[in-house]
Amino acid sequence: MGRDAHFRVWRGDASGGDLQDYTVEVNEGEVVLDIIHRLQATQAGDLAVRWNCKAGKCGSCSAEINGRPRLLCMTRMSTFQPDETITVTPMRAFPVIRDLVTDVSFNYRKARQIPAFEPPPDLAPGDYRMQQVDVERSQEFRKCIECFLCQNVCHVTRDHEDNKTAFAGPRFLIRAAELDMHPLDARTDRAEFAREHQGIGLCNITKCCTEVCPEHIKITDNGIIPMKERVADRKYDPLVWLGSKLFRRNRD
């Protein structure tokens, strides 16, 4: 049988807004996105929300539920107490367009800055060969659905807007790590790029990005920390520094 639930939904646009209260019917097995759709159909026809697959695979319906970044379609109503007020707000780290829809174009700008996969020059298309054991480490990162919840929760940009120019965010740091681990990527400067252009040094590995990932990718432990270690080895290891000086002197 259905029951009534108390929702508080942020309504507004780039110029400002506020939370509005709604009482809406909830049926067994429903998720928060179902309730948002019912609100659109019955009480708030102009409520803006971004969604697509409703299966946790497109990453479109990202928002904050009771202050925690989540996918609306993967948050079951059964996880809340019957008398609990459920607050739904847009992702805080990105500019609001309207209601629950935010402008996430920052992420696409950061994606375009990453050098693309570069195959070995001596291999023709169709001749690429890899063993499963060679791709197991980086294969995890391919599960990313680009919901940008990790980008939203990362306090480096969430609490410091001016860091966005220098910091790519966890989604694109694991993209760099994935390419650095790829057995056929011919580029050797992925770690240097992460240091110089993606601001990996700003990440202080609080693991909040890992906690909100709906695909359960171990973003910090398996991606960012190993990349930070490679950056430190190549840039700050005194033996590596001495070796680079000696080899350069010999070449000269």
C-alpha positions as CSV (number, residue, x, y, z in Angstrom):
1,M,0.0,0.0,0.0
2,G,1.1,3.6,-0.7
3,R,2.0,6.1,1.9
4,D,2.6,9.9,1.9
5,A,6.1,11.2,2.2
6,H,7.4,14.7,3.0
7,F,9.8,16.1,0.4
8,R,11.7,19.3,0.3
9,V,12.9,20.1,-3.2
10,W,15.1,23.0,-4.3
11,R,13.4,25.2,-6.8
12,G,15.1,28.1,-8.6
13,D,17.7,29.1,-11.2
14,A,21.0,30.8,-11.5
15,S,19.6,34.0,-9.9
16,G,18.6,32.2,-6.7
17,G,15.9,29.9,-5.2
18,D,14.7,28.1,-2.1
19,L,13.5,24.8,-0.8
20,Q,9.8,24.0,-1.4
21,D,7.7,21.5,0.6
22,Y,5.6,18.8,-1.0
23,T,3.6,15.9,0.3
24,V,3.6,13.1,-2.3
25,E,2.5,9.5,-2.5
26,V,5.1,6.7,-2.3
27,N,4.5,3.1,-3.4
28,E,6.4,0.0,-2.6
29,G,9.7,-0.5,-4.6
30,E,10.0,3.1,-5.8
31,V,13.1,5.2,-6.0
32,V,13.5,8.9,-5.5
33,L,13.4,9.6,-9.2
34,D,9.9,8.0,-9.3
35,I,8.8,10.5,-6.7
36,I,10.3,13.4,-8.6
37,H,8.4,12.3,-11.7
38,R,5.2,12.0,-9.7
39,L,5.8,15.6,-8.5
40,Q,6.1,16.7,-12.1
41,A,2.9,14.9,-13.0
42,T,0.8,16.1,-10.2
43,Q,2.1,19.2,-8.4
44,A,5.1,20.8,-10.1
45,G,4.8,20.4,-13.9
46,D,7.7,22.8,-14.5
47,L,10.2,21.0,-12.1
48,A,13.4,20.5,-14.0
49,V,15.4,17.3,-13.5
50,R,18.0,15.6,-15.8
51,W,17.6,11.8,-16.3
52,N,17.8,9.2,-19.0
53,C,18.1,5.5,-18.4
54,K,16.7,5.1,-14.8
55,A,19.0,2.1,-14.4
56,G,22.1,3.6,-12.8
57,K,24.1,3.5,-16.1
58,C,23.8,6.9,-17.7
59,G,24.8,9.0,-14.8
60,S,22.3,11.8,-15.7
61,C,20.2,12.0,-12.5
62,S,22.9,13.1,-10.1
63,A,21.7,15.3,-7.2
64,E,22.1,15.6,-3.5
65,I,19.7,13.7,-1.2
66,N,19.7,14.8,2.4
67,G,23.1,16.4,1.7
68,R,24.7,13.3,0.1
69,P,25.5,13.2,-3.6
70,R,23.6,10.3,-5.1
71,L,21.8,9.0,-8.2
72,L,18.1,9.7,-7.9
73,C,17.3,6.4,-9.8
74,M,19.5,4.3,-7.4
75,T,18.2,5.7,-4.1
76,R,15.3,3.5,-2.9
77,M,12.6,5.1,-0.8
78,S,12.7,2.1,1.5
79,T,16.1,3.4,2.9
80,F,14.3,6.3,4.6
81,Q,12.1,6.3,7.7
82,P,8.4,6.7,7.0
83,D,8.3,10.0,8.9
84,E,11.6,11.3,7.5
85,T,11.8,14.5,5.5
86,I,13.7,13.9,2.3
87,T,15.6,16.9,0.9
88,V,16.6,16.9,-2.7
89,T,18.9,19.6,-4.0
90,P,21.2,20.1,-7.1
91,M,24.8,19.2,-7.0
92,R,26.6,22.0,-5.1
93,A,29.9,22.1,-6.9
94,F,28.4,23.2,-10.3
95,P,26.3,26.2,-11.3
96,V,22.6,25.8,-11.2
97,I,20.7,26.0,-14.5
98,R,17.2,25.4,-13.0
99,D,15.9,23.4,-10.1
100,L,17.8,20.1,-10.0
101,V,19.7,20.6,-13.3
102,T,23.3,21.9,-13.1
103,D,25.8,23.0,-15.6
104,V,28.5,20.3,-15.7
105,S,30.3,21.6,-18.8
106,F,33.4,22.1,-16.5
107,N,33.9,18.4,-16.7
108,Y,33.9,18.3,-20.5
109,R,36.4,21.1,-20.7
110,K,38.7,19.1,-18.4
111,A,38.2,15.9,-20.5
112,R,39.2,17.7,-23.7
113,Q,42.5,18.7,-22.0
114,I,43.7,15.1,-21.5
115,P,45.9,13.8,-24.4
116,A,44.1,11.0,-26.1
117,F,45.2,7.3,-26.2
118,E,48.3,7.1,-28.4
119,P,49.0,3.6,-29.8
120,P,52.5,2.4,-30.6
121,P,53.7,3.9,-33.9
122,D,54.8,0.5,-35.2
123,L,51.4,-1.1,-34.9
124,A,48.7,-0.7,-37.5
125,P,45.0,-0.5,-36.6
126,G,43.7,-4.0,-36.0
127,D,47.1,-5.3,-34.9
128,Y,46.7,-4.2,-31.2
129,R,47.0,-7.2,-28.9
130,M,46.6,-7.3,-25.1
131,Q,46.4,-10.0,-22.5
132,Q,43.7,-9.8,-19.8
133,V,46.4,-9.7,-17.1
134,D,47.8,-6.5,-18.7
135,V,44.5,-4.6,-18.5
136,E,43.1,-5.8,-15.2
137,R,44.4,-2.9,-13.2
138,S,43.0,-0.2,-15.5
139,Q,39.8,-2.0,-16.5
140,E,38.1,-1.0,-13.2
141,F,38.2,2.7,-14.3
142,R,36.3,1.9,-17.5
143,K,33.2,1.3,-15.4
144,C,32.9,5.1,-14.8
145,I,29.4,6.3,-16.0
146,E,30.4,10.0,-15.7
147,C,27.7,10.9,-13.1
148,F,30.2,13.4,-11.8
149,L,29.3,12.7,-8.2
150,C,33.0,12.3,-7.4
151,Q,33.6,15.7,-9.0
152,N,30.8,17.2,-7.0
153,V,31.9,15.9,-3.6
154,C,35.6,16.7,-4.0
155,H,36.2,19.5,-1.5
156,V,39.1,20.8,-3.5
157,T,36.7,22.4,-6.0
158,R,33.4,22.1,-4.0
159,D,34.7,24.5,-1.3
160,H,37.2,26.4,-3.4
161,E,35.8,27.6,-6.8
162,D,39.1,29.2,-7.8
163,N,40.8,25.7,-7.8
164,K,38.8,24.7,-10.8
165,T,41.4,26.2,-13.2
166,A,44.2,24.1,-11.8
167,F,42.5,20.9,-10.7
168,A,40.9,18.3,-13.0
169,G,39.1,16.4,-10.3
170,P,39.0,12.6,-9.4
171,R,37.1,11.5,-12.5
172,F,39.9,12.8,-14.8
173,L,42.8,11.8,-12.5
174,I,41.6,8.2,-12.8
175,R,41.4,8.7,-16.6
176,A,45.0,9.7,-16.6
177,A,45.9,6.8,-14.4
178,E,44.0,4.4,-16.7
179,L,45.9,5.6,-19.7
180,D,49.2,5.4,-17.7
181,M,48.5,1.8,-16.9
182,H,47.4,0.9,-20.4
183,P,49.8,-1.6,-22.0
184,L,49.5,-0.1,-25.4
185,D,49.6,3.6,-24.6
186,A,52.8,5.0,-26.1
187,R,52.8,8.2,-24.1
188,T,55.3,8.3,-21.2
189,D,54.3,11.7,-19.7
190,R,51.0,10.8,-18.1
191,A,52.3,11.3,-14.6
192,E,54.0,14.5,-15.6
193,F,50.7,15.7,-17.1
194,A,48.8,14.9,-13.9
195,R,51.3,17.0,-11.9
196,E,51.7,19.9,-14.3
197,H,48.2,20.3,-15.7
198,Q,45.7,18.3,-13.6
199,G,46.8,19.5,-10.2
200,I,47.1,16.0,-8.7
201,G,49.1,17.5,-5.8
202,L,46.0,19.3,-4.6
203,C,44.3,16.0,-3.8
204,N,44.8,15.0,-0.2
205,I,43.2,11.6,-0.6
206,T,40.2,12.0,1.8
207,K,38.5,9.2,-0.2
208,C,35.2,11.1,-0.4
209,C,35.1,10.5,-4.1
210,T,35.3,6.7,-3.6
211,E,32.5,6.8,-1.0
212,V,30.0,8.3,-3.4
213,C,30.9,6.3,-6.6
214,P,27.8,4.3,-7.7
215,E,30.0,1.9,-9.6
216,H,32.1,1.2,-6.5
217,I,35.4,2.2,-8.2
218,K,38.2,2.5,-5.7
219,I,39.1,5.9,-7.2
220,T,41.6,6.8,-4.5
221,D,43.3,3.6,-3.6
222,N,43.6,2.1,-7.1
223,G,43.9,5.2,-9.2
224,I,45.0,8.5,-7.5
225,I,47.4,7.2,-4.9
226,P,49.4,5.0,-7.3
227,M,49.5,8.0,-9.7
228,K,50.7,10.3,-6.9
229,E,53.4,7.8,-6.0
230,R,54.6,7.7,-9.6
231,V,54.6,11.5,-9.7
232,A,56.7,11.6,-6.5
233,D,59.1,8.9,-7.8
234,R,59.8,10.7,-11.0
235,K,59.9,14.3,-9.7
236,Y,61.2,14.1,-6.1
237,D,63.1,10.9,-5.7
238,P,66.7,12.0,-5.2
239,L,68.2,9.0,-7.0
240,V,66.0,9.6,-10.0
241,W,67.0,13.3,-10.0
242,L,70.7,12.4,-9.7
243,G,70.4,9.9,-12.5
244,S,68.7,12.4,-14.8
245,K,71.4,14.9,-14.2
246,L,74.2,12.3,-14.9
247,F,72.5,11.0,-18.1
248,R,72.0,14.5,-19.3
249,R,75.6,15.4,-18.6
250,N,76.8,12.3,-20.5
251,R,74.6,13.2,-23.5
252,D,76.0,16.7,-23.5
